[in-house]
Amino acid sequence: MKAWDIFSHSVRLVWRNRWDALRISGALYAAYAVVQVIFLGSGTSPNGVEGDVTQMAPEELSTLFFAVLLQSVVTLWIAVAWHRFVLLEEYPAGWLPQFHGGAIFNYFWRSVAIVLAITLAIMVPVTLLVAIAPILSVFAGFAALFLAIVMGFRLAPALPAAAMGQPVGFRDVWSATEGQTGTAIALAFIGVFAAFVIQLPVFVVSAISPDLGNVLFIVLNWFVTLVSASILTTLFGHYVQGRPIE
């Protein structure tokens, strides 16, 4: 099963290179985790109002904005560094990977372009379908989810290309992933199931000790971040570069 091969290969990729993964992402992710724990706590604002941005004071909104910005920069930095490590064998020299500003910027804009493309492709037909036949709204929702998964799968390999500065565009990766709809859907189901399973220990530990639960969540989220980047790396390496999945 190709989807399982992609997922399991991505997990093994992180595990086999776990020490390099720590050098690439450990310090960056730790910095973000410290900010999250100190200023935001476990999913709440500094004044303890959970998820209600409208009740935050201006300084709390500034803190939230800073945390979101830091998370975005850290995630992009780690993703670019990991793609380059796996595909270009660019090893970290210390505890901070090289900062490729241009690649990170292109990676960000390609991510935005993918989100916009999926949103536009879904919004117009779904809106028309619901307006014409409201009874089909549930069907429209499933159709939108299906389209989002397939488009995301077929466009996402353009991100590792941006990380490496290679002239591989959306048209190239779309052509390279032709006929892989079944793999895209299966991989999405595997990802959702894995995300659910990996959160179970967090729920159990948090019930005993919220602080330990937060620590476990941070560690597991770090691992999930790298596995997600590895999946994109595997998609690019296999479908675009023609590498075998070991």
Secondary structure, DSSP 4 states (H G I P E B T S, - for coil): -HHHHHHHHHHHHHHHTHHHHHHHHHHHHHHHHHHIIIIITTTS-TTS-TT-GGGS-HHHHHHHHHHHHHHHHHHHHHHHHHHHHHHH----SSSS----HHHHHHHHHHHHHHHHHHHHHHHHHHHHHHHH-GGGHHHHHHHHHHHHHHHHHHHTTHHHHHHHT----HHHHHHHTTT-HHHHHHHHHHHHHHHHHHHHHHHHHHHH-HHHHHHHHHHHHHHHHHHHHHHHHHHIIIIIS-----
